[in-house]
Amino acid sequence: MARVCQITGKAPMVGNNVSHANNKTKRRFLPNLQSRRFWIEEENKWIRLKVSTKAIRTIDKNGIKSVLDNS
């Protein structure tokens, strides 16, 4: 699927637009995905991942190696 985070698995959700008159129409909530390159020191190469901003924060905190090993 195109709009899915490769680390966390976040995908689009379905909800409602609600007008002032309380009319409801379907809408999609899309995850905030970014295409990012990450340097893998052990393999001495770049990898490109489509990740959510939450996944970017997790990678910044724990490192790309540990995040890839856990997922």
N, C-alpha and C positions, 0 to 999 in steps of 0.2 A: 504494500500500500504506500501511496506517495506521501501522505501527511502523517507519518508516524515517526516518533523519536526512536532512533536505533539503540538507545541506551535504556530509557525508562519505559518505552512502549506506549507513551502518551499518544492518543489518537483523538480525532474530532468527536465532540459530544453533540447531542441534539437537544434543543430546548425551544423556548417560545419567545418571540417578540411580543411584548404586551403594550398595547397602546393606552392612552389616557382613558379611552372608553372601555378598557379591559377586553378589547378584541385580541385574540391570540393567533399568531401565524408561526409556522415552524421556521427555525433558523439553526445554523450550525455554529458551535463554538470551536474555533480552530486552535490547536496548540501553537505556542510561539516558537517555531522551529527556525534554526539557523544552520547554515552549512558552514562547518568549521574544519580546519585542518589541525591535526594534533601530531606532534612529533613523538614517535616511539623510539626511545633510546636504545632498547635491546636489539631491535631489528634495524636500527639506523635508517629509518624511512618515515615519510609523512603518510598519514591516513586521513581521508576525508569522510566525515560523518555528518549526517543530518540529525542534529540533537536539539532538544528543548533547552530553554534558558535555565531550567532547574537542573538539567543534566550538566550544563556548562559549569554551574556553581558547584556541583558535586565533584566534577573533574578538577576544578581549581582547588578544592579542599583536600581531596584524597589522592589525586594523581590519576593519570589516564591508565596506567598499568593496573592498579587495583580495581578501578571501575570496570575495565574490560574483563578482568579475571572473574569478577563477581557476576557479570551479566551474561 
